[in-house]
Amino acid sequence: MKKIALSLIAAASAAFSTASAQGPELEVSTSVDYVTEYVFRGVELADAAVQPGVGLAYGDVNFGVWSSFASNNDDGSDNEFDLYGSYSVALSDLVSADLGWTLYYYPNTSSQIDGNDYTNEPFASFSFDTILSPSLMVAYDLDLENITVEGGIGYSLDLPYANTTLDLGLYLGDVEVDSGSDYIYYGLDSSVNYQMSANGSIGVGLSYASNDLDDTADNNLIGSVSVSASF
């Protein structure tokens, strides 16, 4: 009887181990960026800023927090904390979708919106596994009542150095504003990234961002340094 019980325990343990091995694992990703200007959807929100973030992924579910700390708040620049969550689903062999929600929190009073210091934005994004990796994102800010549609393409080129790539991205977006001026924004991202290990990388970048608004700073040239790691 004892041998039977031990056999059952061993079998159950083996089954549990197999199920655990086959199931999704929790993945943690971290990053810290330094940017010479913080530009969001074509509009400059701050001068130089440090932008740390951490994300959690379990299977197709993702959660995380991203933040931006302006180097100078005296000019009206605000710090920012973003909480986000999303669910990924494969629509076909070539198309995948992410459905999610972002909460933007601005702790400084300079960015209060209708008496609040936060906004909520559900979004849907689509990625296409084909040449130039096209993408499409649609978002609606429930508090600002703004609709954003953004499309982009990207390309990664292996450089003649070990574990080093040149990554390029081009995007174009349209923001439909409930109370204010609608505008179009666009930009080009470029970065050289070095994979230091299986879990860590470092990169330097140069980006250009602009918009068609008359009363905001545009034609921004942005330098950046980034470090990221995953566990």
FENDAHU-V88896 format. One record per residue. N is the residue number from 1. RES is the residue in one letter. OMEGA is omega as a letter, one per 20 degrees, with the letter a starting at -180 (* if undefined). D_FIRST is the distance of its C-alpha to the first C-alpha in Angstrom with 2 decimals. Layout:
n: <N/N>
res: <RES/RES>
omega: <OMEGA/OMEGA>
d_first: <D_FIRST/D_FIRST>
This chain:
n: <1/2/3/4/5/6/7/8/9/10/11/12/13/14/15/16/17/18/19/20/21/22/23/24/25/26/27/28/29/30/31/32/33/34/35/36/37/38/39/40/41/42/43/44/45/46/47/48/49/50/51/52/53/54/55/56/57/58/59/60/61/62/63/64/65/66/67/68/69/70/71/72/73/74/75/76/77/78/79/80/81/82/83/84/85/86/87/88/89/90/91/92/93/94/95/96/97/98/99/100/101/102/103/104/105/106/107/108/109/110/111/112/113/114/115/116/117/118/119/120/121/122/123/124/125/126/127/128/129/130/131/132/133/134/135/136/137/138/139/140/141/142/143/144/145/146/147/148/149/150/151/152/153/154/155/156/157/158/159/160/161/162/163/164/165/166/167/168/169/170/171/172/173/174/175/176/177/178/179/180/181/182/183/184/185/186/187/188/189/190/191/192/193/194/195/196/197/198/199/200/201/202/203/204/205/206/207/208/209/210/211/212/213/214/215/216/217/218/219/220/221/222/223/224/225/226/227/228/229/230/231>
res: <M/K/K/I/A/L/S/L/I/A/A/A/S/A/A/F/S/T/A/S/A/Q/G/P/E/L/E/V/S/T/S/V/D/Y/V/T/E/Y/V/F/R/G/V/E/L/A/D/A/A/V/Q/P/G/V/G/L/A/Y/G/D/V/N/F/G/V/W/S/S/F/A/S/N/N/D/D/G/S/D/N/E/F/D/L/Y/G/S/Y/S/V/A/L/S/D/L/V/S/A/D/L/G/W/T/L/Y/Y/Y/P/N/T/S/S/Q/I/D/G/N/D/Y/T/N/E/P/F/A/S/F/S/F/D/T/I/L/S/P/S/L/M/V/A/Y/D/L/D/L/E/N/I/T/V/E/G/G/I/G/Y/S/L/D/L/P/Y/A/N/T/T/L/D/L/G/L/Y/L/G/D/V/E/V/D/S/G/S/D/Y/I/Y/Y/G/L/D/S/S/V/N/Y/Q/M/S/A/N/G/S/I/G/V/G/L/S/Y/A/S/N/D/L/D/D/T/A/D/N/N/L/I/G/S/V/S/V/S/A/S/F>
omega: <r/r/r/r/r/r/r/r/r/r/r/r/r/r/r/r/r/r/a/a/a/a/r/r/r/r/a/r/r/r/r/r/r/r/r/r/r/a/a/a/r/a/r/r/a/r/a/a/r/a/r/r/r/a/r/r/r/a/a/a/a/r/r/r/r/a/r/r/a/r/a/r/a/a/a/r/a/r/a/r/r/r/a/r/a/r/a/r/r/r/r/r/a/a/r/a/r/r/a/a/r/r/r/a/a/a/a/a/a/a/r/a/r/r/r/r/r/r/r/a/r/a/r/r/a/r/a/a/a/a/a/r/a/r/r/a/r/a/r/r/a/a/r/a/r/r/r/r/a/r/a/r/a/r/r/a/r/r/a/r/a/r/a/a/r/a/a/r/r/a/r/a/r/r/r/a/a/r/a/a/r/r/r/r/a/a/r/r/r/r/r/a/r/r/a/a/r/a/a/r/r/a/r/a/r/a/r/a/a/r/a/r/a/a/r/r/r/a/a/r/a/r/a/r/a/r/a/r/r/a/*>
d_first: <0.00/3.80/5.38/5.06/6.22/8.61/9.77/10.59/12.37/14.18/15.25/16.53/18.33/19.90/21.04/22.52/24.26/25.68/26.95/28.47/30.14/31.59/32.75/36.09/36.65/39.00/42.23/44.93/48.54/51.46/55.16/58.43/61.77/65.32/67.98/71.73/71.92/69.39/70.27/68.23/69.18/72.56/73.52/73.70/71.80/72.19/73.62/71.38/67.80/64.43/61.59/57.98/55.00/51.22/49.04/45.39/43.95/40.58/40.52/43.63/44.27/46.73/48.00/50.45/53.46/56.71/59.70/63.30/65.24/68.97/70.87/73.76/73.43/77.11/78.15/76.04/72.98/69.73/66.26/63.56/59.83/58.08/54.65/53.28/50.34/49.97/47.76/48.18/47.91/48.85/51.38/51.73/51.52/54.75/54.74/52.53/53.13/52.47/52.80/53.12/54.91/56.87/58.14/61.18/61.91/65.23/65.37/69.12/71.56/73.59/71.18/70.62/70.52/71.76/70.83/67.36/66.21/63.64/63.41/60.61/60.48/58.05/58.30/57.27/57.59/57.34/56.99/57.98/56.56/59.82/62.92/63.92/60.76/62.59/61.25/62.27/61.61/62.65/62.44/63.87/64.51/64.11/66.30/69.04/68.85/69.23/67.95/67.30/66.91/66.42/66.13/65.62/65.19/63.93/63.90/62.24/63.92/62.46/64.98/65.75/63.81/60.13/57.94/61.02/61.95/64.89/63.76/66.33/66.22/68.83/68.57/70.76/70.17/71.91/71.67/73.00/73.92/74.30/76.95/78.55/79.29/77.05/76.73/75.46/73.82/73.01/72.02/71.02/68.22/67.97/65.76/64.85/61.20/59.58/55.82/55.24/51.52/48.73/48.57/52.12/55.64/59.17/62.13/65.79/67.43/70.72/71.01/73.82/73.65/76.34/77.22/80.24/80.79/84.20/83.35/80.33/79.98/79.15/79.28/76.69/75.79/72.51/71.03/67.42/64.91/61.16/58.00/54.53/50.95/47.54/44.02>
